[in-house]
Amino acid sequence: AVRETAKRRRALAELLVAEGSVQIAELAAQYHVSRETIRKDLIFLEQSGVGRRSRGGSLILEGIAEPPLSARSVENIAAKHRIAEAAVRQIPNGATILLDTGSTMNEAARLLALRHGLTIVTNSAQITPLLADSDNTVYALGGQVRATSLACVGMWTLTALRTLRADIALIGTNGVLGHTGPCTSIYSEAEIKTAMVQCAKKSIVLCDGSKFREEAVIQFADWQQIDCLITDQTAPEAELAVIRQKTTVLVAGT
């Protein structure tokens, strides 16, 4: 038990560094322990100087907090726009689309707003207003809104997703380094992404080249479960060659 506690606390510290903040409820679900156990873990990490507790018992990494989506949206913006253009070209007229959260998805949403006759379902609180005035039918998935990503997560979101059948899901990733599929840093968002893969006829992951240098904790699908990866010219060719053995890879701008 002592060894398991130490292992879990090391994993929590790594997650905190990757994500910038962690939530008691999400961690308790992820590690299948009580909230009180997680609370003790976070107190230990705070006393160790890893982070500081905030309202609601969450832990925030001092000085290196996860950048908000508004900040991430300006990173690699040209590449993200090219990737979004390539993704939107994959969407036929009249299709039903699941649109994940994230800065590249915001670029896709701006392009989709110029289309008409699509049905678009999203769990992003930021994307919904980008599409609200378009000539498409837009549905917002409810649920708990995460402050850093503006993603709706939790049982409400999952329950709604499981009633849907979409033609295409456009899905983002926080990193792919060291894994056999796309990953994210938070369990609750991984659940949503997995559900999107399962209820779409075709799943497309949008991933700029920087994500090949980022290692996120939770793999939400294997590349064999993904129908297409769209990336940019900065993605390492050696890693793309491995992924091509499992799925289709499109390099935007080539």
Secondary structure, DSSP 8 states (H G I E B T S, - for coil): -HHHHHHHHHHHHHHHHHHSEE-HHHHHHHHT--HHHHHHHHHHHHHTTSEEE-GGG-EEESS-----HHHHTTTTHHHHHHHHHHHHTT--TT-EEEE--SHHHHHHHHHHTT-EEEEEEE-BTTHHHHHTTSEEEEEE--SEE-TTT-BEESHHHHHHHTT--EEEEEEE-SB-TTSSS-EES-HHHHHHHHHHHHHEEEEEEE--GGGGG---SEE---GGG-SEEEE-TTS-HHHHHHHHTTSEEEETT-
